[in-house]
Amino acid sequence: EIFAPWIQALGLKPVSVEDGACTFTLPETTTLTRGGGAGGGVICGQAVSAAADTASVLALSALNGRFRACTTVDLTAHFMRPLPQGDVDIRVEALSNGRRMAVTRSEFRAAGSTKLAATVTCAFAYLED
């Protein structure tokens, strides 16, 4: 109930928590894929940004041992190559996790690929101590 229904519909699946980082799978779904034109059949950038923000909050919760109410204050995405339709591997690392703020970096790769498709840096303000 922390996340809006359309965020829950992303279906992010936690895979592991280790060495200060968390990994997730964004499962294949046609609702996140844009179609048409020469660039059709790729996961849209809005879905990548939403998945990064959500996976970051989940990763911070795992690393903190509990959910801490927070709000996104910055989100910067860099896209290196298209993400084809299919599962997506996401790795989230906490770059900073302090009393009032946290910063994460998410890496996106097509499932099973070593090639980086996108990175997203998120900054959060904690709304509680």
Buried (B, 14 or more C-beta within 10 A) or exposed (E): EEBEEEBEEBEBEEEEBEEEBBBBBBBBBEEBBBEEEEEEBBBBBEBBBBBBBBBBBBBBBBBEEEEBEBEBEEBEBEEEBBBBBBBBBBBBBBEEBEEEEBBBBBBBBBBEBEEEBBBBBBBBEBEEE
